[in-house]
Amino acid sequence: MRVNRKRLGVVLIALGILAALGVGVMVYLQVEEAAEVARRTPTVDVVIATTDLPERVAIPAASLMVAKVPAQVVPVDAATKVETVAGKYPLSRIYKNEVIIQSKLADSSGKTGPAFTLQNGMVAVSLPGNDLLTASGAIRPGDRVDLLLTLPLPREQGQSPGQPAREQATSLPQVTQTLLQNVEVLRVGSFAAPGQAETATAQGKGITFQVSHQDALVLKWAKDSGGTIDLVLRHPSDKEPASTDAVTAAYVLRRFRFTLAEPLQ
C-alpha cells in the first residue's frame, strides 16, 4: 500500500510538471505571436503628455514625449513633434498619456498671455466670482455654465387688467431669469503675471468668461445693475439652449400653491 502511494505521488508530480511545461509553452507561443503581430503593425510617432496638462496654461516641453502608436488608432491631426506643441495652450484639459491633437491647441505664435487663447470674434470678461458654486470649487476652466440674474424691478403702478388682487398684493419687486447660457469659463482665479510660471487654478478670486462682444455688454450691465448673478454648471454634452420662465413671488405662489397666512383677529 505504501509503495502504491509513493508511485501515485511520483505520477502526480510528473503530471503536474508536464502540465506546467505545457502552459509555459502555450504562454510563450502566445507572447511570440503577439510580438510578431506588433512587429507587423505599422506605427506612427506621436506626441503624448507625460503629466496632466491644465486648460489654457502654456505646455512645457518637459511634459511631452514622442511615442509609437499603431497607425490605425492615431487620431486625426495628432501632433508628431514636440516643438510644434511646446508653448501652446490646451483649449481643454489633457490627461497623462493622452495623444496631443493640434486642433485642440491655441496657436499663440510663440507669444504668451490669455489674449492669445481667445477664439476669433470673442472677448474675455471677468466677474467677481463670489457666487456659491464658484466659491465651492465646482467650476473649472473649460466648463460651460449658465448665468442667472436676480434683479430688483419696480412694481407696476395699479392693478394689471385681469390680475387677481391677491396676486398683485403678494408680488415682490424681484425677478429671477436665465441671463446667458452655455458660456465658456476661461479661468477661475488669477492669471499668472508676465514672467511668472502659470499655477493651478485659485478659487474665489474672480471668474473669467469667453463671450461675444454683445454678451460682454450684457454682463457689464448685469454687474452694474445692482442684481445678483449666480452660476449653474452644465454637463459637457449639454449644449442646447434651455427655455426658462422668469420667476417672481407670484410665480412661486401659483406653482407651489402657497396659502397666504391669515391676519390675526
URJOPE-V217912 format. One record per pair of residues at least 12 apart in sequence whose C-alpha atoms are under 6 Angstrom apart, sorted by the first residue. I is the first residue (numbers start at 1). J is the second residue. D is the distance in Angstrom with one decimal. If there is no record, write none. Layout:
BEGIN
I:J:D
I:J:D
END
This chain:
BEGIN
42:70:6.0
42:71:5.8
43:68:5.8
43:69:5.2
43:70:4.3
43:71:4.8
44:68:5.4
44:69:5.4
44:71:5.4
45:67:5.5
45:68:4.6
45:80:5.8
46:66:5.4
46:67:5.6
46:79:5.7
46:80:4.3
47:65:5.6
47:66:4.5
47:79:5.5
47:80:5.3
47:99:6.0
47:100:5.8
48:64:5.8
48:65:5.6
48:97:5.5
48:98:5.4
48:99:4.4
48:100:5.6
49:63:5.8
49:64:4.8
49:96:5.1
49:97:5.1
49:98:5.7
50:63:5.1
50:64:5.5
50:96:5.2
50:97:5.7
51:63:5.8
51:96:4.5
52:94:5.8
52:95:4.4
52:96:4.7
53:93:5.9
53:94:5.0
54:93:4.9
55:90:5.2
55:91:5.6
55:92:4.8
55:93:4.7
56:89:4.8
56:90:5.2
56:91:5.8
57:89:5.4
58:87:4.9
58:88:5.3
58:89:4.8
59:86:5.2
59:87:4.9
59:88:5.7
60:86:5.5
61:86:5.0
77:101:5.7
77:102:5.8
78:100:5.8
78:101:4.5
78:102:6.0
79:100:5.7
79:101:5.7
79:102:5.7
88:106:5.9
88:107:5.8
89:105:5.4
89:106:5.0
90:105:4.5
91:104:5.7
91:105:5.6
92:142:5.7
122:211:5.5
122:212:4.8
123:210:5.6
123:211:5.6
124:209:5.5
124:210:4.7
125:208:5.5
125:209:5.4
126:207:5.5
126:208:4.1
127:206:5.7
127:207:5.5
128:206:4.4
129:206:4.2
129:207:5.1
131:230:5.4
135:204:5.0
141:185:5.2
141:186:5.1
141:187:4.9
142:185:5.3
143:184:5.9
143:185:5.5
144:182:5.2
144:183:5.2
144:184:4.7
144:234:5.6
145:182:5.2
145:183:5.3
145:232:5.5
145:233:4.6
145:234:5.4
146:180:5.7
146:181:4.3
146:182:5.5
146:231:5.7
146:232:5.3
147:179:5.5
147:180:5.2
147:230:5.8
147:231:4.8
148:177:5.8
148:178:4.5
148:179:5.3
148:229:5.6
148:230:5.2
149:176:5.6
149:177:5.6
149:179:5.9
149:228:5.7
149:229:4.7
150:175:5.5
150:176:4.1
150:227:5.4
150:228:5.1
151:174:5.6
151:175:5.4
151:227:4.4
152:173:5.4
152:174:4.3
153:173:4.9
153:174:5.6
154:173:5.5
155:173:5.6
167:250:5.9
171:249:5.3
171:250:5.3
172:249:5.9
175:247:5.7
175:248:5.0
176:246:5.7
176:247:5.1
177:246:4.7
184:209:5.7
184:210:5.6
185:209:4.6
186:208:5.4
186:209:5.2
187:207:5.8
187:208:5.1
188:201:6.0
188:207:4.5
189:201:5.9
189:202:4.5
189:203:5.3
189:205:4.6
189:206:5.2
189:207:6.0
END
